[in-house]
Amino acid sequence: MIYKEVLEKRLARKKEQLANLEGIINSGSEVTGVDKRKYIELKAVVNELENCLDIAESMIKLEK
């Protein structure tokens, strides 16, 4: 299903962005409010994409 593939690719990109931001936050350098906000927003996006991916997988199983 194309929908599932798109979700997987987007999720992978967002997880990579989140990992990069976590690296910045955990590096010990000064963390700005913008970085904190981006981190929270990315975590929310990753969680939502994972939920959507679960729904897509359930839809595929129902079609079979």
Summary of the structure (lengths in Angstrom):
residues: 64
radius of gyration: 14.9
end to end distance: 12.1
largest distance: 51.4
contacts: 148
relative contact order: 0.18
helix: 88%
strand: 0%
